[in-house]
C-alpha cells in the first residue's frame, strides 16, 4: 500500500517535468514539427503537379 503514493509522486514529477520541458522547448518542437508537416502536405501536391504535366 505504501508503493502507490511513491508511484503517484513519480508520475506527478514526470508530468511536471514534461510540462516544463514542453514550455521551454515549444518553439523548438514547432520548428521541428512544422517543416515535416509542410513536407508531408507538399509531397502530394508535387506529385499531382508532376502527373498533370
DSSP file (Angstrom, degrees, kcal/mol; ACC not computed):
  #  RESIDUE AA STRUCTURE BP1 BP2  ACC     N-H-->O    O-->H-N    N-H-->O    O-->H-N    TCO  KAPPA ALPHA  PHI   PSI    X-CA   Y-CA   Z-CA
    1    1 A X     >        0   0    0      0, 0.0     4,-0.5     0, 0.0     3,-0.5   0.000 360.0 360.0 360.0 -25.3    0.0    0.0    0.0
    2    2 A X  H  >  +     0   0    0      1,-0.2     4,-0.7     2,-0.1     3,-0.0   0.644 360.0  67.0 -79.3 -12.5    3.0    2.3    0.6
    3    3 A X  H  > S+     0   0    0      1,-0.2     4,-2.2     2,-0.1    -1,-0.2   0.810  86.9  68.6 -76.8 -28.4    4.2    2.0   -3.0
    4    4 A X  H  > S+     0   0    0     -3,-0.5     4,-2.9     1,-0.2     5,-0.2   0.928  97.2  48.1 -61.6 -50.6    1.2    3.8   -4.5
    5    5 A X  H  X S+     0   0    0     -4,-0.5     4,-2.7     1,-0.2    -1,-0.2   0.886 111.9  52.2 -57.7 -36.6    1.9    7.3   -3.2
    6    6 A X  H  X S+     0   0    0     -4,-0.7     4,-2.5     2,-0.2    -1,-0.2   0.923 111.0  46.6 -63.9 -43.7    5.5    7.0   -4.4
    7    7 A X  H  X S+     0   0    0     -4,-2.2     4,-2.7     2,-0.2    -2,-0.2   0.925 113.4  48.7 -64.3 -44.6    4.3    6.0   -7.9
    8    8 A X  H  X S+     0   0    0     -4,-2.9     4,-2.8     1,-0.2    -2,-0.2   0.911 112.2  49.0 -61.3 -42.2    1.8    8.8   -7.9
    9    9 A X  H  X S+     0   0    0     -4,-2.7     4,-2.8    -5,-0.2    -1,-0.2   0.903 111.6  49.6 -64.0 -41.0    4.5   11.2   -6.8
   10   10 A X  H  X S+     0   0    0     -4,-2.5     4,-2.3     2,-0.2    -2,-0.2   0.912 112.3  46.9 -63.8 -42.9    6.8    9.9   -9.5
   11   11 A X  H  X S+     0   0    0     -4,-2.7     4,-3.0     2,-0.2     5,-0.2   0.909 112.8  50.3 -64.6 -42.1    4.1   10.3  -12.2
   12   12 A X  H  X S+     0   0    0     -4,-2.8     4,-2.7     1,-0.2    -2,-0.2   0.933 112.4  46.1 -61.8 -46.2    3.4   13.8  -10.9
   13   13 A X  H  X S+     0   0    0     -4,-2.8     4,-2.5     2,-0.2    -1,-0.2   0.886 113.5  50.3 -64.1 -38.0    7.0   14.8  -11.0
   14   14 A X  H  X S+     0   0    0     -4,-2.3     4,-2.6     2,-0.2    -2,-0.2   0.937 113.2  44.2 -65.2 -47.2    7.4   13.2  -14.5
   15   15 A X  H  X S+     0   0    0     -4,-3.0     4,-2.5     2,-0.2    -2,-0.2   0.896 114.0  51.2 -65.4 -38.8    4.3   15.1  -15.9
   16   16 A X  H  X S+     0   0    0     -4,-2.7     4,-2.3    -5,-0.2    -2,-0.2   0.918 111.9  47.3 -63.0 -42.9    5.5   18.3  -14.2
   17   17 A X  H  X S+     0   0    0     -4,-2.5     4,-2.6     2,-0.2    -2,-0.2   0.897 111.6  50.0 -64.6 -40.9    8.9   17.8  -15.8
   18   18 A X  H  X S+     0   0    0     -4,-2.6     4,-3.0     2,-0.2    -2,-0.2   0.891 110.1  50.8 -66.1 -38.8    7.4   17.1  -19.2
   19   19 A X  H  X S+     0   0    0     -4,-2.5     4,-2.7     2,-0.2    -2,-0.2   0.924 111.8  47.3 -62.9 -44.0    5.2   20.2  -18.9
   20   20 A X  H  X S+     0   0    0     -4,-2.3     4,-2.3     2,-0.2    -2,-0.2   0.916 113.1  48.8 -62.4 -43.1    8.3   22.3  -18.1
   21   21 A X  H  X S+     0   0    0     -4,-2.6     4,-2.2     2,-0.2    -2,-0.2   0.921 112.5  48.3 -60.6 -45.3   10.2   20.7  -21.0
   22   22 A X  H  X S+     0   0    0     -4,-3.0     4,-0.6     1,-0.2    -2,-0.2   0.909 111.6  49.9 -63.4 -42.3    7.3   21.4  -23.3
   23   23 A X  H  < S+     0   0    0     -4,-2.7     3,-0.5     1,-0.2     4,-0.3   0.904 115.7  42.4 -63.8 -40.6    7.0   25.0  -22.2
   24   24 A X  H  < S+     0   0    0     -4,-2.3    -1,-0.2     1,-0.2    -2,-0.2   0.811 124.5  34.9 -75.9 -29.2   10.7   25.6  -22.6
   25   25 A X  H  X S+     0   0    0     -4,-2.2     4,-3.1    -5,-0.2     5,-0.2   0.141  79.3 110.4-115.6  19.3   11.0   23.8  -26.0
   26   26 A X  H  X S+     0   0    0     -4,-0.6     4,-3.0    -3,-0.5     5,-0.2   0.930  83.5  48.7 -59.4 -45.0    7.6   24.6  -27.6
   27   27 A X  H  > S+     0   0    0     -4,-0.3     4,-2.1     1,-0.2    -1,-0.2   0.874 113.0  48.5 -64.1 -35.5    9.3   26.8  -30.2
   28   28 A X  H  > S+     0   0    0      2,-0.2     4,-1.9     1,-0.2    -2,-0.2   0.934 112.8  47.0 -66.9 -46.3   11.9   24.0  -30.8
   29   29 A X  H  X S+     0   0    0     -4,-3.1     4,-3.1     2,-0.2     5,-0.2   0.919 113.4  48.0 -62.9 -43.8    9.2   21.4  -31.2
   30   30 A X  H  X S+     0   0    0     -4,-3.0     4,-3.0     1,-0.2     5,-0.3   0.915 110.0  53.4 -62.3 -41.6    7.1   23.6  -33.5
   31   31 A X  H  X S+     0   0    0     -4,-2.1     4,-0.7    -5,-0.2    -1,-0.2   0.841 115.4  40.4 -61.5 -33.2   10.3   24.3  -35.5
   32   32 A X  H  X S+     0   0    0     -4,-1.9     4,-0.9     2,-0.1    -2,-0.2   0.871 119.3  44.2 -81.4 -38.4   10.9   20.6  -35.9
   33   33 A X  H  X S+     0   0    0     -4,-3.1     4,-2.6    -5,-0.2     5,-0.2   0.912 106.1  58.5 -76.0 -42.5    7.2   19.6  -36.5
   34   34 A X  H  X S+     0   0    0     -4,-3.0     4,-3.2     1,-0.2     5,-0.2   0.900 103.2  50.6 -60.5 -45.1    6.2   22.3  -39.0
   35   35 A X  H  X S+     0   0    0     -4,-0.7     4,-2.6    -5,-0.3    -1,-0.2   0.907 112.7  48.5 -59.0 -38.4    8.8   21.5  -41.7
   36   36 A X  H  X S+     0   0    0     -4,-0.9     4,-3.0     2,-0.2    -2,-0.2   0.929 112.8  47.0 -66.3 -44.2    7.8   17.9  -41.5
   37   37 A X  H  X S+     0   0    0     -4,-2.6     4,-2.6     1,-0.2    -2,-0.2   0.923 113.0  50.2 -61.8 -42.8    4.1   18.7  -41.8
   38   38 A X  H  X S+     0   0    0     -4,-3.2     4,-2.1    -5,-0.2    -2,-0.2   0.914 112.4  46.5 -60.9 -43.2    4.9   21.1  -44.6
   39   39 A X  H  X S+     0   0    0     -4,-2.6     4,-2.3    -5,-0.2    -2,-0.2   0.939 113.1  48.8 -63.4 -46.6    6.9   18.4  -46.4
   40   40 A X  H  X S+     0   0    0     -4,-3.0     4,-0.8     1,-0.2    -2,-0.2   0.883 115.2  45.0 -61.9 -38.2    4.1   15.8  -45.9
   41   41 A X  H  X S+     0   0    0     -4,-2.6     4,-0.7    -5,-0.2    -1,-0.2   0.818 115.1  47.8 -74.8 -29.7    1.5   18.3  -47.2
   42   42 A X  H  X S+     0   0    0     -4,-2.1     4,-2.7    -5,-0.2     5,-0.2   0.781  95.9  71.2 -83.7 -27.0    3.6   19.4  -50.2
   43   43 A X  H  X S+     0   0    0     -4,-2.3     4,-2.4     1,-0.2     5,-0.2   0.929  99.2  47.2 -58.3 -48.3    4.6   15.9  -51.4
   44   44 A X  H  X S+     0   0    0     -4,-0.8     4,-2.6     1,-0.2    -1,-0.2   0.901 112.6  50.8 -60.4 -38.2    1.1   15.1  -52.7
   45   45 A X  H  X S+     0   0    0     -4,-0.7     4,-2.7     2,-0.2    -1,-0.2   0.906 109.7  49.7 -64.4 -41.4    0.8   18.5  -54.4
   46   46 A X  H  X S+     0   0    0     -4,-2.7     4,-2.3     2,-0.2    -1,-0.2   0.905 112.0  48.5 -63.0 -40.5    4.2   17.9  -56.1
   47   47 A X  H  X S+     0   0    0     -4,-2.4     4,-2.6    -5,-0.2    -2,-0.2   0.920 111.8  49.0 -64.9 -43.2    3.0   14.5  -57.3
   48   48 A X  H  X S+     0   0    0     -4,-2.6     4,-2.6     1,-0.2    -2,-0.2   0.925 111.8  49.2 -62.0 -44.7   -0.3   16.0  -58.6
   49   49 A X  H  X S+     0   0    0     -4,-2.7     4,-1.9     1,-0.2    -1,-0.2   0.911 112.8  47.7 -62.5 -41.7    1.6   18.8  -60.4
   50   50 A X  H  < S+     0   0    0     -4,-2.3    -1,-0.2     2,-0.2    -2,-0.2   0.902 112.5  48.7 -66.4 -40.2    4.0   16.2  -62.0
   51   51 A X  H  < S+     0   0    0     -4,-2.6    -2,-0.2     1,-0.2    -1,-0.2   0.911 111.2  50.0 -65.9 -41.8    1.2   13.9  -63.0
   52   52 A X  H  <        0   0    0     -4,-2.6    -1,-0.2     1,-0.3    -2,-0.2   0.850 360.0 360.0 -67.1 -33.9   -0.8   16.8  -64.6
   53   53 A X     <        0   0    0     -4,-1.9    -1,-0.3    -5,-0.2    -2,-0.2   0.473 360.0 360.0 -79.9 360.0    2.3   18.0  -66.6
